[in-house]
Amino acid sequence: MTADGGGAPASAGVDGVLSPREDTEPPAQVRIWAAVAVGLALVGVAATIWRPVAPRLPSELPPQASFDAALLATIDRYRTPRVWLAPVVTALAVLVPAAIASSSGAARLATFLTGDRTRAAWRGGVVAACIAAVTWLVALPIVAWVGLVHEGRWGFRTSTSLGWFRDQVLVAGGRWLAVGIGVVALLAARDRWPRSWPYRLTLAATVAALVLVVVHPIVLQPLLLRTEPLPAGPARDAIEDILAGAGHAATPVLVADASRRTTRVNAMVTGLGPTERVIVYDTLLELPAAQVAAVVAHELAHREHADVLRGTALTAVAALVGLLALRAVVDAPASRRRTRARSAGDPRLVPLIVAVAAVLELVGTPVGAAVSRRVEAAADHRALELGTDPAELVRTVRTFVVRDLAIPEPERPIQLLYGTHPSPSQRLRAAAAAAEARGTSLPSIEDLQREERTLRHPLAPIPDTGTGGDR
């Protein structure tokens, strides 16, 4: 029986026999698409390897990387539940799709949702979106406790419960839509081009990523953050000095209304070409102007290094490796027997596809985090070259610790899996090395603690002495 998509009947049964389409796709055409995909992936690898990097860090921690015991105890109380619960959510993201795919009812569920069709790509997308939604719902109680209860208790959440939930549904809904569209494309491509589909989809994924990067600031980001021009004041003056000194005077710098959701500070470079801009949280403007300028210099470094474009090129690597791994699993005769798939585009394959994709995402997470840490370290180094005073970098990094309760040196497994930036201790070591190379001095730990009294998190006791304490 042919499905909505039409075309030649599938002859591949549970024994994995190739369909007529699989026999007739020209080998030369497959080779061309393979060359295009591999070429794109090599560009992504080259853009990641041959790029500006930060110098090697000194092994010794400077005195400025010390924090008092009361603050460290406060950070531990705040971070411990998050450190324990984050791996649980990560595990559920894999275990739930795997449980659905391995259950005896997975094929029946796909059949129920898609009907008796062997070529129904869009219906397969519905199945994939449903699995993604179920996975989200299973993890939602944990995510809600962390985001609503815990963050609210510590004063980081400023949105209402309803506003927080709206944001979660908006982000999750976007992910469900992306998963559904991705599976529709995958099933349709497998059915239409059974031998070359991983290579064709690698190109499609790279182009899609490029388009999303370009439109993100004007289409997607406003759904969560509204922006406006940077207001006049000391922060704007300091930022304009950094922009002019770095030769980026025309770079748009906008302020986002993040304070409606959080008290945390942040900034980002987003967009590409005509939509490229630097966005700072309005909470960042609460910091001293020199620290705001240091953060913007870091974002300008990302712009100079073309990190957004390099990251987009890396999409081809992830897509090609992931799709080839997916093909190896899904095209195995055992997989077809278990799923009872009768064609390359049969929606009964979807639970297995989603489960394998979840495993691949987990495997790729530490790789992506390692690349990100390297990129962020290089941006820190370039920000110093753009005029950031090492002393201001020290103050800024310490603000992340004393104000936002960042862990100075996370446990290695946590840093490897979730650490997208160098740890605060590593960034302080880099600032100290830059100060030594320039022959400049850094503020003493006693002076830093006095300056930080007004920035310190409200639940962190202020030390009575000016000593640095334990790290």
Sequence and secondary structure as in RCSB ss.txt:
>XXXX:A:sequence
MTADGGGAPASAGVDGVLSPREDTEPPAQVRIWAAVAVGLALVGVAATIWRPVAPRLPSELPPQASFDAALLATI
DRYRTPRVWLAPVVTALAVLVPAAIASSSGAARLATFLTGDRTRAAWRGGVVAACIAAVTWLVALPIVAWVGLVH
EGRWGFRTSTSLGWFRDQVLVAGGRWLAVGIGVVALLAARDRWPRSWPYRLTLAATVAALVLVVVHPIVLQPLLL
RTEPLPAGPARDAIEDILAGAGHAATPVLVADASRRTTRVNAMVTGLGPTERVIVYDTLLELPAAQVAAVVAHEL
AHREHADVLRGTALTAVAALVGLLALRAVVDAPASRRRTRARSAGDPRLVPLIVAVAAVLELVGTPVGAAVSRRV
EAAADHRALELGTDPAELVRTVRTFVVRDLAIPEPERPIQLLYGTHPSPSQRLRAAAAAAEARGTSLPSIEDLQR
EERTLRHPLAPIPDTGTGGDR
>XXXX:A:secstr
   TT SS     TT    HHHHHS HHHHHHHHHHHHHHHHHHHHHHHSS       SS  GGG   HHHHHHH
HHHHHHHHHHHHHHHHHHHHHHHHHHHSTTHHHHHHHHH S SS HHHHHHHHHHHHHHHHHHHHHHHHIIIIII
HHHTT B S HHHHHHHHHHHHHHHHHHHHHHHHHHHHHHHH TTTHHHHHHHHHHHHHHHHHHHIIIIIGGGT 
 EEE  SSHHHHHHHHHHHHTT TT  EEEE GGGTBS   EEEE  GGG EEEEETTGGGS HHHHHHHHHHHH
HHHHTTHHHHHHHHHHHHHHHHHHHHHHHHTSHHHHHHHT  STT GGGHHHHHHHHHHHHHHHHHHHHHHHHHH
HHHHHHHHHHTT  HHHHHHHHHHHHHTT   SS  HHHHHHH  S  HHHHHHHHHHHHHHHT     HHHHHH
HGGGTS TTS   SS      
